[in-house]
Amino acid sequence: MVRLPANPDDLDAAWLEGVLREGGVLPAARVRRITSEVIGVGFGLDGTSVRATIDGDGTPATLVVKWCSAENARSEAHFYRAVAPRLELRLATLLGARIDEEGGILVLSDVAPARQGDTLVGATEPESEALTDAMAGFHALWWGAADVPVVAPLPSWVSDDEASSGRIAEAVPRFLAAWAGRLPPAALAFAEQLPGHVTAARAALARAPETLVHADLHLDNVLFLDDGVPVVLDWPSACRGPAALDFARLVVEGLTSAARRDREGRLLHRYLAALESRGVRYGVDRMRADVACVATLLYAAAVRWAAGPHAVRAGVPRVALLAEELVRKCADAATAPACA
């Protein structure tokens, strides 16, 4: 087996040409030379990605090469090969993949020109509406029918209440010590009770209908084309689970807190109307309750992240800023009254 390039500096023309030819999409690819630049640093993308500019024949001018774990590479390759062709979504195209015991590399089409979503800035109203419509489209396709062959192989979103609650319980004292006086009293009080809240939220979400969900649909994982159409990236976490896992990531993390208070109700009704136009009916109150449960889980994840070593990454100040912003957004959403 040909060794995988260990990192972007190790990438060479002959290796890339082999992957492109074997992938079946570009069987006549000829790559003479490549130059590459790392992209998406600090933007919460899975793995490390580079944009490769190619001097060759039978290839696009640029493409994206992504390093990730072997497990994530297998999951994402399966999504692009088996699930993506069924979706009415603008997506990157999988041009080739190589996976071994140590890790995996995916070669994808370059979605450019496009603007990357930014969790720190938040989605504009047109962007949040476009992403709401897009997720309703792929959620509706297999709503309540996640046992069909194309999605049945995907993992089911499951809860590990005991382990999850234990990890959160360990993080809460460190979090409270660091954030005392920096959050409203209601948010700190909610954090104290997070293990119990998380157990209840997971149990409630386990009763919601399953469908295809991205399960990591934060704004950094979205590119917006010039016409406003969203292109969703990073699908290794795709699974069968409750639709609110995706919708809540948009309204809780993808909007500023002020924008969430202003738009959440409208976006929720827009989402449910888009589902109904595709033959799926889901109650407003049930969806509100599901979103509230996911907001609790997102707050718990932010607490664990902020209390751990991931909140600071040398040379990437955006990571610390993102941790701070997510704590504040998730705390505000978890303790807010239900949207109208």
C-alpha positions, -999 to 999 in steps of 0.1 A, spaced: 0 0 0 13 35 -9 20 55 22 -3 84 30 13 119 30 17 126 67 8 163 64 4 191 37 42 194 33 43 158 24 18 160 -4 32 154 -39 19 154 -75 23 116 -82 4 106 -51 -25 130 -58 -26 119 -94 -30 83 -83 -58 91 -59 -77 111 -85 -74 83 -111 -85 56 -87 -114 76 -74 -132 71 -107 -143 107 -112 -112 118 -130 -97 87 -145 -75 106 -170 -61 130 -144 -25 141 -150 -9 161 -122 25 176 -130 29 200 -101 9 212 -71 11 241 -47 -10 242 -16 -21 264 12 -37 255 45 -73 267 48 -99 271 76 -74 275 105 -93 280 137 -127 275 121 -138 243 138 -134 221 107 -127 184 111 -91 177 105 -66 198 84 -75 209 49 -55 225 21 -65 241 -11 -42 225 -38 -36 245 -70 -28 220 -98 -7 223 -129 -20 193 -150 -45 180 -174 -80 165 -169 -82 181 -134 -99 211 -119 -76 241 -113 -80 237 -76 -93 211 -52 -93 205 -14 -73 178 3 -84 169 39 -65 150 66 -86 134 93 -89 103 115 -94 69 97 -129 66 114 -140 101 102 -126 95 67 -146 63 63 -177 79 76 -175 109 54 -165 89 23 -196 67 29 -217 98 31 -205 113 -1 -207 80 -20 -240 67 -7 -261 95 8 -251 127 -9 -264 117 -44 -299 115 -29 -298 150 -14 -311 182 -30 -281 201 -16 -251 218 -31 -222 198 -18 -186 192 -26 -178 162 -47 -156 134 -34 -129 129 -60 -109 103 -41 -100 88 -8 -72 69 9 -75 54 43 -52 32 64 -49 23 101 -32 56 109 -57 80 93 -74 91 61 -72 117 34 -102 128 13 -98 147 -19 -128 170 -26 -139 195 -52 -132 231 -42 -163 251 -34 -151 285 -46 -157 313 -48 -177 312 -15 -177 329 19 -172 307 50 -197 311 77 -183 325 109 -198 316 143 -182 347 158 -200 370 134 -233 350 131 -255 344 101 -273 372 83 -310 369 81 -309 356 44 -282 332 53 -301 318 83 -332 314 62 -313 297 34 -297 272 58 -331 266 75 -346 257 41 -316 235 32 -318 214 64 -355 210 62 -350 195 27 -326 168 38 -344 162 71 -378 157 54 -364 131 30 -361 103 56 -382 117 84 -393 88 106 -380 64 80 -343 61 90 -344 23 85 -343 27 47 -312 11 31 -294 43 22 -293 57 58 -296 26 79 -258 20 79 -253 54 95 -249 53 133 -279 62 154 -275 92 177 -274 76 211 -271 89 246 -245 76 271 -261 93 301 -239 79 328 -206 87 311 -218 121 297 -231 132 331 -200 121 348 -177 141 325 -199 172 328 -200 168 366 -162 169 366 -161 200 345 -187 221 362 -167 231 393 -138 243 372 -162 261 349 -180 278 378 -147 289 393 -136 304 360 -169 321 351 -182 334 384 -193 369 378 -190 366 340 -224 351 334 -259 360 348 -268 342 380 -295 321 362 -269 307 338 -245 298 366 -273 282 386 -283 262 355 -247 251 350 -246 237 386 -275 214 377 -262 204 342 -257 167 348 -294 162 356 -305 186 329 -284 167 303 -299 133 313 -334 146 310 -327 163 277 -311 132 261 -340 111 272 -365 135 257 -346 137 224 -343 99 222 -381 99 218 -381 123 188 -384 109 153 -351 99 136 -340 113 103 -307 121 86 -288 147 106 -255 164 100 -250 165 139 -222 191 137 -240 219 118 -223 249 133 -218 280 111 -181 274 105 -191 242 86 -210 262 60 -199 280 29 -222 305 12 -220 309 -25 -224 342 -43 -261 334 -49 -267 328 -12 -269 290 -15 -253 272 15 -229 244 10 -226 222 41 -191 208 48 -177 181 72 -201 152 73 -182 126 93 -208 129 122 -238 123 99 -262 100 117 -298 90 123 -312 113 150 -336 141 160 -337 170 135 -334 195 163 -297 186 166 -291 206 134 -318 233 137 -307 242 173 -270 245 162 -281 272 138 -302 293 162 -281 288 193 -246 289 179 -250 303 144 -268 336 154 -258 362 179 -279 361 210 -298 392 200 -305 377 165 -316 345 181 -342 363 203 -354 382 172 -354 354 146 -358 320 164 -395 320 163 -397 329 126 -371 304 116 -388 277 136 -421 283 118 -403 286 85 -386 252 91 -418 235 100 -436 250 70 -408 237 48 -412 202 63 -449 203 58 -445 213 21 -426 180 18 -453 160 35 -439 160 71 -459 175 99 -443 181 133 -459 201 161 -446 235 170 -446 227 207 -427 195 202 -401 212 180 -397 240 206 -392 214 233 -366 195 212 -347 227 205 -346 235 242 -332 201 249 -305 205 224 -297 240 238 -291 223 271 -267 198 255 -249 226 237 -244 245 269 -230 214 285 -206 209 256 -195 245 259 -190 241 296 -168 210 291 -148 227 263 -143 259 283 -132 239 314 -107 219 294 -75 224 274 -92 230 241 -102 266 249 -66 278 242 -46 268 212 -12 283 206 -10 305 176 -48 305 169 -64 332 190 -97 326 173 -102 294 192 -102 311 226 -126 338 212 -148 311 199 -149 293 233 -159 325 250 -186 333 225 -201 298 226 -203 298 263 -222 330 263 -245 321 235 -253 286 248 -258 299 284 -282 325 271 -302 300 250 -303 273 276 -319 297 302 -341 317 278 -379 314 276 -393 293 247 -395 313 214 -429 324 202 
